Amino acid sequence: MPMIGQPAPQFSTQAVFDGGEIKNISLSDYKGKWTVLFFYPLDFTFVCPTELTQFREFLPDFAKANAVIVGASVDSVHSHKRWLRDDLGNLGYPLIADLTKRISKDFGVLLEDRGIATRGTFIIDPDQNIQYMGIHNTAVGRDAKEVLRVLQGLQSGELCGAGWKKGDQHVVTLK
């Protein structure tokens, strides 16, 4: 399982991009940028579209922070393509197909008994080291605003207390 500060597991697979274009994708394609890689259980489910569309909503904010978003599940590129076409529309970021489940396993998010990934979020720095990871139950969606807040905190290079937001003082005081 990867750890904070260690190199992110490298991968190369197919992904669906806007317009339904299927292309090969590797983590190394994003070297030099902050990368938010998030795993979700399956296409055509109930909680997952709320996350994917919220990341789309905040995409301009991630772009301002020199960060790219990449989604991943164990579905095929054909499933992704249909889900985007029929339900979600263009997201502005790629969806990785992890049919072999190798990427999910390498990142430590594979629920082997169910054959799906749990909700895992990884913030990878421009040198491709993991700087944040959050893994939680499939029943509860993550909040893109919180992921953005953590990214901005990491980029500040300062100590950022709970609830810190970009523009706040970086002063942590204890009584």
C-alpha positions, -999 to 999 in steps of 0.1 A, spaced: 0 0 0 14 34 -8 23 59 19 25 96 23 57 110 8 64 79 -13 62 76 -51 27 70 -64 23 36 -81 27 41 -118 1 28 -142 -7 28 -179 -42 20 -192 -70 33 -213 -93 61 -203 -123 79 -217 -119 116 -223 -145 142 -232 -164 135 -264 -160 97 -257 -125 96 -270 -106 66 -258 -69 71 -253 -40 55 -234 -31 72 -202 -2 70 -177 4 87 -144 37 99 -159 16 120 -184 10 143 -155 45 147 -142 50 184 -133 14 189 -123 -5 182 -91 -28 153 -97 -59 144 -79 -66 107 -86 -99 94 -72 -114 59 -72 -151 52 -71 -169 19 -70 -189 16 -103 -205 34 -131 -243 37 -131 -246 39 -94 -263 63 -70 -235 81 -50 -208 81 -77 -224 106 -101 -227 132 -73 -189 130 -68 -180 130 -105 -202 160 -113 -190 179 -82 -154 175 -93 -165 189 -127 -181 219 -109 -148 227 -92 -126 219 -122 -117 256 -128 -105 259 -92 -84 228 -95 -70 242 -128 -61 275 -111 -41 254 -86 -22 237 -115 -40 204 -107 -56 178 -129 -84 155 -120 -84 118 -129 -112 94 -120 -109 56 -119 -131 26 -114 -130 -11 -124 -154 -5 -152 -144 -7 -189 -139 23 -212 -171 12 -230 -191 14 -198 -175 48 -190 -183 61 -225 -219 50 -223 -224 65 -188 -209 98 -199 -231 98 -231 -263 88 -214 -261 104 -180 -232 126 -170 -221 145 -201 -186 157 -205 -167 160 -172 -135 178 -183 -113 151 -170 -106 114 -179 -121 83 -164 -96 54 -162 -107 18 -169 -91 -6 -144 -106 -39 -156 -76 -59 -143 -80 -42 -109 -43 -38 -108 -43 0 -103 -69 -2 -75 -49 -29 -58 -16 -10 -62 -32 20 -46 -47 -1 -18 -83 6 -25 -95 -27 -40 -123 -44 -20 -113 -79 -32 -144 -96 -18 -166 -73 -39 -143 -69 -69 -146 -31 -68 -126 -1 -55 -137 17 -24 -137 56 -24 -100 65 -24 -86 99 -30 -49 106 -37 -32 140 -41 0 134 -60 26 162 -62 44 173 -94 73 149 -86 47 121 -84 49 115 -47 17 109 -27 10 139 -4 -25 130 7 -47 99 7 -82 94 20 -100 61 18 -135 55 30 -167 35 28 -185 32 -5 -218 45 10 -205 80 16 -194 103 -12 -164 126 -8 -165 164 -11 -145 180 -40 -144 212 -20 -126 195 8 -101 179 -16 -95 213 -31 -89 228 4 -64 201 12 -46 206 -22 -43 243 -16 -30 237 20 -4 213 7 6 238 -20 10 266 6 40 248 22 27 261 56 10 246 86 -28 247 80 -51 241 109 -85 225 107 -109 245 87 -81 265 71 -90 280 37 -69 296 10 -63 333 20 -64 325 58 -34 332 80 -11 302 85 -10 307 122 -19 277 144 -23 287 181 -30 264 210 -43 275 244 
